[in-house]
Amino acid sequence: MAEWSFITNHGRVLTAIAMYTGQTARQIGDTAGITERAAHKIINDLEDEGYVSKTRTGRRNSYRIHANVPLKDDISNAAVGELLAVLGWKQGRRQAKGTEMNKG
């Protein structure tokens, strides 16, 4: 049987950004289980849709989640922050850089 997940790669990248805002795109990709290139594309998608904004700090980007943006679905009226809270995000609190998100 093929492996599958309830959370898409976009959701995994968004969760990785929320949990560890100081990560590079490579680290976000590693946390989400995708390539750095795929992570860059998804980060740009999320930024274009208003879910995140990025700020250049020296040679790195830092990310900010816009928790009140509605989920991009036709089923619920939930905001992205509500989904992230279910996945363990505590808004306003950063987690340690070295801690990894559950991949199971």
N, CA, C and O atoms as a GROMACS GRO file, in nm:
protein
  416
    1MET      N    1   0.084  -0.118   0.000
    1MET     CA    2   0.000   0.000   0.000
    1MET      C    3   0.089   0.125   0.000
    1MET      O    4   0.189   0.129   0.072
    2ALA      N    5   0.054   0.224  -0.080
    2ALA     CA    6   0.130   0.349  -0.088
    2ALA      C    7   0.118   0.429   0.041
    2ALA      O    8   0.014   0.428   0.107
    3GLU      N    9   0.226   0.499   0.075
    3GLU     CA   10   0.224   0.585   0.193
    3GLU      C   11   0.150   0.714   0.159
    3GLU      O   12   0.161   0.764   0.048
    4TRP      N   13   0.075   0.766   0.255
    4TRP     CA   14   0.004   0.891   0.234
    4TRP      C   15  -0.009   0.963   0.366
    4TRP      O   16   0.019   0.907   0.472
    5SER      N   17  -0.053   1.088   0.360
    5SER     CA   18  -0.064   1.171   0.480
    5SER      C   19  -0.186   1.261   0.468
    5SER      O   20  -0.227   1.297   0.358
    6PHE      N   21  -0.244   1.297   0.580
    6PHE     CA   22  -0.355   1.391   0.580
    6PHE      C   23  -0.307   1.534   0.552
    6PHE      O   24  -0.385   1.616   0.504
    7ILE      N   25  -0.184   1.562   0.580
    7ILE     CA   26  -0.130   1.696   0.565
    7ILE      C   27  -0.047   1.703   0.436
    7ILE      O   28   0.042   1.621   0.415
    8THR      N   29  -0.076   1.800   0.350
    8THR     CA   30  -0.003   1.818   0.225
    8THR      C   31   0.135   1.877   0.254
    8THR      O   32   0.164   1.918   0.366
    9ASN      N   33   0.219   1.880   0.153
    9ASN     CA   34   0.351   1.942   0.168
    9ASN      C   35   0.338   2.091   0.202
    9ASN      O   36   0.420   2.143   0.278
   10HIS      N   37   0.237   2.159   0.148
   10HIS     CA   38   0.217   2.299   0.185
   10HIS      C   39   0.187   2.311   0.334
   10HIS      O   40   0.239   2.400   0.402
   11GLY      N   41   0.105   2.222   0.385
   11GLY     CA   42   0.074   2.222   0.528
   11GLY      C   43   0.195   2.189   0.613
   11GLY      O   44   0.214   2.247   0.720
   12ARG      N   45   0.277   2.096   0.567
   12ARG     CA   46   0.398   2.057   0.641
   12ARG      C   47   0.498   2.172   0.644
   12ARG      O   48   0.561   2.196   0.746
   13VAL      N   49   0.514   2.244   0.531
   13VAL     CA   50   0.607   2.358   0.527
   13VAL      C   51   0.555   2.469   0.617
   13VAL      O   52   0.632   2.529   0.692
   14LEU      N   53   0.426   2.498   0.610
   14LEU     CA   54   0.368   2.601   0.695
   14LEU      C   55   0.387   2.566   0.843
   14LEU      O   56   0.419   2.654   0.923
   15THR      N   57   0.369   2.441   0.878
   15THR     CA   58   0.388   2.397   1.016
   15THR      C   59   0.535   2.409   1.056
   15THR      O   60   0.565   2.452   1.167
   16ALA      N   61   0.625   2.372   0.967
   16ALA     CA   62   0.769   2.384   0.996
   16ALA      C   63   0.806   2.530   1.019
   16ALA      O   64   0.884   2.561   1.110
   17ILE      N   65   0.752   2.620   0.938
   17ILE     CA   66   0.780   2.763   0.956
   17ILE      C   67   0.724   2.810   1.089
   17ILE      O   68   0.791   2.884   1.162
   18ALA      N   69   0.603   2.769   1.121
   18ALA     CA   70   0.540   2.813   1.246
   18ALA      C   71   0.616   2.764   1.368
   18ALA      O   72   0.632   2.837   1.466
   19MET      N   73   0.663   2.641   1.363
   19MET     CA   74   0.730   2.582   1.478
   19MET      C   75   0.873   2.634   1.495
   19MET      O   76   0.921   2.650   1.608
   20TYR      N   77   0.939   2.661   1.386
   20TYR     CA   78   1.080   2.698   1.391
   20TYR      C   79   1.106   2.813   1.293
   20TYR      O   80   1.158   2.790   1.184
   21THR      N   81   1.071   2.935   1.330
   21THR     CA   82   1.073   3.049   1.238
   21THR      C   83   1.212   3.086   1.188
   21THR      O   84   1.223   3.153   1.085
   22GLY      N   85   1.317   3.045   1.256
   22GLY     CA   86   1.452   3.084   1.217
   22GLY      C   87   1.521   2.988   1.122
   22GLY      O   88   1.640   3.004   1.095
   23GLN      N   89   1.451   2.888   1.071
   23GLN     CA   90   1.513   2.790   0.983
   23GLN      C   91   1.537   2.844   0.842
   23GLN      O   92   1.467   2.934   0.796
   24THR      N   93   1.638   2.789   0.777
   24THR     CA   94   1.660   2.818   0.635
   24THR      C   95   1.563   2.732   0.554
   24THR      O   96   1.500   2.641   0.606
   25ALA      N   97   1.554   2.764   0.423
   25ALA     CA   98   1.467   2.684   0.336
   25ALA      C   99   1.513   2.538   0.334
   25ALA      O  100   1.430   2.447   0.327
   26ARG      N  101   1.642   2.515   0.339
   26ARG     CA  102   1.693   2.377   0.341
   26ARG      C  103   1.646   2.306   0.468
   26ARG      O  104   1.601   2.191   0.462
   27GLN      N  105   1.655   2.374   0.583
   27GLN     CA  106   1.610   2.314   0.709
   27GLN      C  107   1.459   2.292   0.708
   27GLN      O  108   1.411   2.191   0.759
   28ILE      N  109   1.385   2.387   0.652
   28ILE     CA  110   1.240   2.371   0.641
   28ILE      C  111   1.208   2.250   0.555
   28ILE      O  112   1.121   2.170   0.590
   29GLY      N  113   1.277   2.236   0.444
   29GLY     CA  114   1.258   2.119   0.357
   29GLY      C  115   1.290   1.989   0.430
   29GLY      O  116   1.215   1.892   0.420
   30ASP      N  117   1.401   1.988   0.503
   30ASP     CA  118   1.438   1.868   0.579
   30ASP      C  119   1.332   1.834   0.683
   30ASP      O  120   1.295   1.718   0.700
   31THR      N  121   1.283   1.936   0.753
   31THR     CA  122   1.180   1.915   0.855
   31THR      C  123   1.052   1.862   0.793
   31THR      O  124   0.986   1.775   0.850
   32ALA      N  125   1.016   1.916   0.676
   32ALA     CA  126   0.893   1.875   0.609
   32ALA      C  127   0.909   1.748   0.526
   32ALA      O  128   0.809   1.693   0.479
   33GLY      N  129   1.033   1.702   0.507
   33GLY     CA  130   1.056   1.580   0.431
   33GLY      C  131   1.055   1.601   0.281
   33GLY      O  132   1.020   1.510   0.206
   34ILE      N  133   1.094   1.721   0.236
   34ILE     CA  134   1.098   1.752   0.093
   34ILE      C  135   1.233   1.817   0.060
   34ILE      O  136   1.312   1.845   0.150
   35THR      N  137   1.257   1.841  -0.068
   35THR     CA  138   1.383   1.902  -0.109
   35THR      C  139   1.382   2.052  -0.079
   35THR      O  140   1.277   2.113  -0.057
   36GLU      N  141   1.502   2.110  -0.078
   36GLU     CA  142   1.514   2.255  -0.058
   36GLU      C  143   1.442   2.330  -0.169
   36GLU      O  144   1.375   2.430  -0.144
   37ARG      N  145   1.457   2.283  -0.292
   37ARG     CA  146   1.391   2.348  -0.406
   37ARG      C  147   1.239   2.348  -0.389
   37ARG      O  148   1.174   2.449  -0.413
   38ALA      N  149   1.183   2.234  -0.349
   38ALA     CA  150   1.039   2.225  -0.326
   38ALA      C  151   0.997   2.317  -0.212
   38ALA      O  152   0.892   2.380  -0.218
   39ALA      N  153   1.080   2.325  -0.108
   39ALA     CA  154   1.050   2.414   0.005
   39ALA      C  155   1.045   2.559  -0.041
   39ALA      O  156   0.954   2.633  -0.002
   40HIS      N  157   1.142   2.601  -0.124
   40HIS     CA  158   1.142   2.738  -0.177
   40HIS      C  159   1.013   2.767  -0.253
   40HIS      O  160   0.952   2.872  -0.234
   41LYS      N  161   0.972   2.674  -0.340
   41LYS     CA  162   0.850   2.694  -0.419
   41LYS      C  163   0.728   2.707  -0.328
   41LYS      O  164   0.645   2.796  -0.347
   42ILE      N  165   0.719   2.620  -0.229
   42ILE     CA  166   0.604   2.622  -0.139
   42ILE      C  167   0.605   2.749  -0.053
   42ILE      O  168   0.500   2.809  -0.030
   43ILE      N  169   0.722   2.790  -0.005
   43ILE     CA  170   0.731   2.914   0.072
   43ILE      C  171   0.681   3.031  -0.013
   43ILE      O  172   0.607   3.116   0.036
   44ASN      N  173   0.721   3.035  -0.139
   44ASN     CA  174   0.674   3.141  -0.229
   44ASN      C  175   0.523   3.134  -0.249
   44ASN      O  176   0.456   3.237  -0.250
   45ASP      N  177   0.468   3.012  -0.265
   45ASP     CA  178   0.322   2.995  -0.276
   45ASP      C  179   0.252   3.050  -0.152
   45ASP      O  180   0.155   3.124  -0.162
   46LEU      N  181   0.304   3.013  -0.034
   46LEU     CA  182   0.243   3.057   0.092
   46LEU      C  183   0.252   3.208   0.107
   46LEU      O  184   0.160   3.272   0.158
   47GLU      N  185   0.363   3.265   0.063
   47GLU     CA  186   0.379   3.410   0.069
   47GLU      C  187   0.282   3.479  -0.029
   47GLU      O  188   0.218   3.577   0.007
   48ASP      N  189   0.272   3.427  -0.151
   48ASP     CA  190   0.182   3.484  -0.251
   48ASP      C  191   0.036   3.483  -0.204
   48ASP      O  192  -0.040   3.574  -0.236
   49GLU      N  193  -0.003   3.381  -0.129
   49GLU     CA  194  -0.141   3.368  -0.081
   49GLU      C  195  -0.164   3.440   0.052
   49GLU      O  196  -0.277   3.442   0.101
   50GLY      N  197  -0.059   3.499   0.110
   50GLY     CA  198  -0.074   3.578   0.231
   50GLY      C  199  -0.066   3.502   0.362
   50GLY      O  200  -0.094   3.557   0.468
   51TYR      N  201  -0.027   3.374   0.356
   51TYR     CA  202  -0.015   3.294   0.480
   51TYR      C  203   0.110   3.327   0.559
   51TYR      O  204   0.110   3.319   0.682
   52VAL      N  205   0.217   3.365   0.490
   52VAL     CA  206   0.342   3.401   0.557
   52VAL      C  207   0.401   3.524   0.489
   52VAL      O  208   0.370   3.555   0.374
   53SER      N  209   0.486   3.593   0.562
   53SER     CA  210   0.569   3.697   0.501
   53SER      C  211   0.711   3.669   0.544
   53SER      O  212   0.735   3.616   0.653
   54LYS      N  213   0.804   3.705   0.459
   54LYS     CA  214   0.944   3.682   0.494
   54LYS      C  215   1.017   3.815   0.496
   54LYS      O  216   0.988   3.905   0.418
   55THR      N  217   1.111   3.824   0.587
   55THR     CA  218   1.193   3.943   0.603
   55THR      C  219   1.338   3.900   0.597
   55THR      O  220   1.378   3.805   0.663
   56ARG      N  221   1.414   3.969   0.517
   56ARG     CA  222   1.556   3.940   0.506
   56ARG      C  223   1.627   3.997   0.628
   56ARG      O  224   1.616   4.115   0.659
   57THR      N  225   1.701   3.911   0.697
   57THR     CA  226   1.780   3.950   0.813
   57THR      C  227   1.923   3.904   0.787
   57THR      O  228   1.955   3.786   0.806
   58GLY      N  229   2.008   3.996   0.743
   58GLY     CA  230   2.144   3.955   0.705
   58GLY      C  231   2.138   3.866   0.583
   58GLY      O  232   2.084   3.905   0.479
   59ARG      N  233   2.193   3.747   0.596
   59ARG     CA  234   2.192   3.651   0.485
   59ARG      C  235   2.076   3.553   0.493
   59ARG      O  236   2.063   3.465   0.408
   60ARG      N  237   1.993   3.566   0.594
   60ARG     CA  238   1.884   3.470   0.615
   60ARG      C  239   1.749   3.539   0.607
   60ARG      O  240   1.739   3.661   0.620
   61ASN      N  241   1.647   3.459   0.586
   61ASN     CA  242   1.510   3.507   0.592
   61ASN      C  243   1.451   3.467   0.727
   61ASN      O  244   1.483   3.361   0.781
   62SER      N  245   1.366   3.552   0.779
   62SER     CA  246   1.284   3.512   0.893
   62SER      C  247   1.140   3.520   0.845
   62SER      O  248   1.107   3.600   0.757
   63TYR      N  249   1.055   3.438   0.905
   63TYR     CA  250   0.919   3.424   0.856
   63TYR      C  251   0.820   3.463   0.963
   63TYR      O  252   0.845   3.447   1.082
   64ARG      N  253   0.706   3.515   0.919
   64ARG     CA  254   0.597   3.550   1.009
   64ARG      C  255   0.470   3.486   0.955
   64ARG      O  256   0.438   3.500   0.837
   65ILE      N  257   0.399   3.416   1.041
   65ILE     CA  258   0.272   3.352   1.004
   65ILE      C  259   0.160   3.453   1.022
   65ILE      O  260   0.157   3.526   1.120
   66HIS      N  261   0.068   3.458   0.926
   66HIS     CA  262  -0.051   3.542   0.936
   66HIS      C  263  -0.168   3.450   0.973
   66HIS      O  264  -0.237   3.396   0.887
   67ALA      N  265  -0.186   3.434   1.103
   67ALA     CA  266  -0.276   3.332   1.158
   67ALA      C  267  -0.423   3.352   1.123
   67ALA      O  268  -0.500   3.257   1.129
   68ASN      N  269  -0.464   3.473   1.088
   68ASN     CA  270  -0.606   3.499   1.062
   68ASN      C  271  -0.649   3.475   0.919
   68ASN      O  272  -0.767   3.490   0.886
   69VAL      N  273  -0.555   3.438   0.831
   69VAL     CA  274  -0.590   3.413   0.691
   69VAL      C  275  -0.670   3.282   0.684
   69VAL      O  276  -0.628   3.181   0.740
   70PRO      N  277  -0.785   3.284   0.616
   70PRO     CA  278  -0.866   3.161   0.607
   70PRO      C  279  -0.793   3.050   0.533
   70PRO      O  280  -0.713   3.075   0.443
   71LEU      N  281  -0.822   2.926   0.574
   71LEU     CA  282  -0.767   2.811   0.502
   71LEU      C  283  -0.818   2.812   0.359
   71LEU      O  284  -0.928   2.859   0.331
   72LYS      N  285  -0.737   2.760   0.270
   72LYS     CA  286  -0.774   2.756   0.129
   72LYS      C  287  -0.849   2.625   0.102
   72LYS      O  288  -0.794   2.531   0.044
   73ASP      N  289  -0.974   2.621   0.146
   73ASP     CA  290  -1.058   2.503   0.122
   73ASP      C  291  -1.204   2.548   0.114
   73ASP      O  292  -1.237   2.662   0.146
   74ASP      N  293  -1.288   2.458   0.071
   74ASP     CA  294  -1.430   2.489   0.058
   74ASP      C  295  -1.513   2.424   0.168
   74ASP      O  296  -1.636   2.428   0.163
   75ILE      N  297  -1.448   2.366   0.268
   75ILE     CA  298  -1.518   2.289   0.369
   75ILE      C  299  -1.538   2.367   0.498
   75ILE      O  300  -1.646   2.363   0.557
   76SER      N  301  -1.436   2.438   0.542
   76SER     CA  302  -1.443   2.503   0.673
   76SER      C  303  -1.432   2.654   0.662
   76SER      O  304  -1.400   2.708   0.556
   77ASN      N  305  -1.460   2.719   0.771
   77ASN     CA  306  -1.440   2.863   0.782
   77ASN      C  307  -1.323   2.892   0.874
   77ASN      O  308  -1.310   3.003   0.926
   78ALA      N  309  -1.237   2.794   0.895
   78ALA     CA  310  -1.126   2.806   0.989
   78ALA      C  311  -1.013   2.890   0.929
   78ALA      O  312  -0.995   2.897   0.808
   79ALA      N  313  -0.938   2.952   1.020
   79ALA     CA  314  -0.818   3.027   0.980
   79ALA      C  315  -0.697   2.937   0.996
   79ALA      O  316  -0.701   2.837   1.068
   80VAL      N  317  -0.590   2.972   0.928
   80VAL     CA  318  -0.469   2.891   0.929
   80VAL      C  319  -0.414   2.875   1.072
   80VAL      O  320  -0.357   2.771   1.105
   81GLY      N  321  -0.429   2.976   1.155
   81GLY     CA  322  -0.382   2.967   1.292
   81GLY      C  323  -0.452   2.858   1.371
   81GLY      O  324  -0.392   2.796   1.459
   82GLU      N  325  -0.579   2.833   1.340
   82GLU     CA  326  -0.653   2.726   1.408
   82GLU      C  327  -0.596   2.590   1.372
   82GLU      O  328  -0.581   2.504   1.458
   83LEU      N  329  -0.564   2.570   1.244
   83LEU     CA  330  -0.503   2.444   1.201
   83LEU      C  331  -0.367   2.427   1.268
   83LEU      O  332  -0.336   2.320   1.320
   84LEU      N  333  -0.287   2.532   1.267
   84LEU     CA  334  -0.154   2.523   1.328
   84LEU      C  335  -0.162   2.495   1.478
   84LEU      O  336  -0.078   2.423   1.531
   85ALA      N  337  -0.262   2.550   1.545
   85ALA     CA  338  -0.279   2.524   1.689
   85ALA      C  339  -0.307   2.376   1.713
   85ALA      O  340  -0.256   2.318   1.809
   86VAL      N  341  -0.387   2.315   1.627
   86VAL     CA  342  -0.415   2.171   1.639
   86VAL      C  343  -0.286   2.091   1.620
   86VAL      O  344  -0.268   1.986   1.682
   87LEU      N  345  -0.197   2.141   1.535
   87LEU     CA  346  -0.071   2.072   1.507
   87LEU      C  347   0.039   2.105   1.608
   87LEU      O  348   0.153   2.061   1.593
   88GLY      N  349   0.004   2.182   1.711
   88GLY     CA  350   0.100   2.207   1.820
   88GLY      C  351   0.163   2.344   1.826
   88GLY      O  352   0.249   2.368   1.910
   89TRP      N  353   0.120   2.436   1.738
   89TRP     CA  354   0.178   2.571   1.736
   89TRP      C  355   0.124   2.652   1.851
   89TRP      O  356   0.004   2.657   1.875
   90LYS      N  357   0.214   2.715   1.922
   90LYS     CA  358   0.177   2.809   2.027
   90LYS      C  359   0.217   2.946   1.977
   90LYS      O  360   0.334   2.984   1.983
   91GLN      N  361   0.120   3.021   1.927
   91GLN     CA  362   0.145   3.151   1.864
   91GLN      C  363   0.225   3.241   1.958
   91GLN      O  364   0.194   3.255   2.076
   92GLY      N  365   0.328   3.303   1.901
   92GLY     CA  366   0.410   3.395   1.978
   92GLY      C  367   0.525   3.331   2.052
   92GLY      O  368   0.609   3.401   2.108
   93ARG      N  369   0.531   3.197   2.052
   93ARG     CA  370   0.642   3.126   2.118
   93ARG      C  371   0.718   3.047   2.015
   93ARG      O  372   0.662   2.964   1.945
   94ARG      N  373   0.847   3.073   2.006
   94ARG     CA  374   0.933   2.996   1.915
   94ARG      C  375   0.981   2.871   1.984
   94ARG      O  376   1.001   2.869   2.105
   95GLN      N  377   0.998   2.767   1.906
   95GLN     CA  378   1.055   2.645   1.960
   95GLN      C  379   1.203   2.641   1.928
   95GLN      O  380   1.251   2.712   1.840
   96ALA      N  381   1.275   2.557   1.999
   96ALA     CA  382   1.419   2.545   1.978
   96ALA      C  383   1.448   2.503   1.835
   96ALA      O  384   1.377   2.421   1.778
   97LYS      N  385   1.552   2.560   1.777
   97LYS     CA  386   1.590   2.531   1.639
   97LYS      C  387   1.618   2.385   1.612
   97LYS      O  388   1.584   2.335   1.505
   98GLY      N  389   1.679   2.317   1.705
   98GLY     CA  390   1.722   2.179   1.681
   98GLY      C  391   1.611   2.077   1.693
   98GLY      O  392   1.631   1.962   1.655
   99THR      N  393   1.496   2.114   1.744
   99THR     CA  394   1.386   2.020   1.764
   99THR      C  395   1.319   1.995   1.630
   99THR      O  396   1.297   2.088   1.553
  100GLU      N  397   1.287   1.869   1.601
  100GLU     CA  398   1.224   1.837   1.474
  100GLU      C  399   1.075   1.811   1.490
  100GLU      O  400   1.030   1.759   1.592
  101MET      N  401   1.001   1.849   1.389
  101MET     CA  402   0.858   1.824   1.384
  101MET      C  403   0.834   1.674   1.362
  101MET      O  404   0.912   1.608   1.293
  102ASN      N  405   0.728   1.620   1.421
  102ASN     CA  406   0.693   1.480   1.399
  102ASN      C  407   0.669   1.456   1.252
  102ASN      O  408   0.594   1.530   1.188
  103LYS      N  409   0.730   1.353   1.197
  103LYS     CA  410   0.712   1.320   1.056
  103LYS      C  411   0.622   1.201   1.037
  103LYS      O  412   0.603   1.156   0.924
  104GLY      N  413   0.566   1.148   1.142
  104GLY     CA  414   0.486   1.026   1.134
  104GLY      C  415   0.349   1.052   1.103
  104GLY      O  416   0.269   0.959   1.093
   0.00000   0.00000   0.00000
